[in-house]
Amino acid sequence: MVFCINLARVVFAPLIEPIRATTGASDATLGLLATMVWAGSALPRLPTGVLLTRISRAKVIFGSGVVLTIGTTFTALAFDPTLLLVGAFTMGIASGVYLTAANTLVSELFPERPGRALGQHGVAAQLAAVGAPALISFVLIVGTWRTALQGIAVAAGLVTVAFTIIARRSRLPDAGSEDRDLLGAARAQWHIIVTSVATIGVAGLVWNGLFNFYVTYATSVGLTPGRGRTLLLLAFGAGVPAFYVSGRLADRLPSIPYLLTMLAAFTGCVLVLPSLTGFWSLAAFSVVVGYVIHSIFPAVDAYLLGSLPDRHRASAYATYGAGMMLLQAPGSALVGRLLDAGVTFPTLLRGMGIALLVVLVAMVSLHRNGRLPSAARA
């Protein structure tokens, strides 16, 4: 299921140029299209947290699969640009609902090693991101961008049915039975929630804007769209071992130093990108930045879900997810608008790198003063 969910979240990155060719849309419009998916992923996270105080994780996951199937079908059939944006938003809603419920369930299924389990779940998600450029390239040979969305809709329907059958035959944990107060959980755990949002929020915003326009950036430095999609494939491909390794490291290393190290590495990557030219240097960069940014995600999830008590887990995680995604979602729209306004990629990247550096310095200072929590409150 997470393969289909994440494929729907990232599919517009390799589809931006085909959609531009058939619709003549501007960078701002295309950036908004990608942003609608992430905005849709952000907005239902708090409501999903409320749902999880009343409904089982499995039922909420089933609902997310139904929404994804319907939303992707609608988007594939839409011809009006406004309806296309509505469809992308609906696809995003499905991912927000799913990830809030499923990550919580995964951590409860494997309480002894949440980082490892969440890392494996992330690997499955990342395989979709890795496969997206190649899958889209193949689909564009035999069909159009609508064909790609139709295929996702069919796959989403099938895996939703499969998940439902398996869940009904399985004995699932009831660790969240005491989690009945979302606001109370948010108030009790706000220290670790704010720390997590600060760690990944601005980094996610930068990454969101970067990967959705990565092919466009590649063409701006003289590469072909095909080579640009290859670079995107390398960046997402590096995320597969990143989720696997980082999930295990998150179970073994001190949480805050590890997170700050990854954030520092990502900041350095963004600052160095404008100085790189040529396919091979950008290929090496793609591998490094892909590994670093995707190492942050399982580390933050393990930091939160591995230490939150049962009575707060889903509610606090939903609160974190809403804050984190609301920061990330505008990334593509922001980059698109700035490009339309005449801002060059080098200037844009240096500005984003400086913003990350400010966040990093602030968090390192707070950590040295002992003001960042190493775990949730018991």
Disulfide bonds with the S-S distance in Angstrom:
none
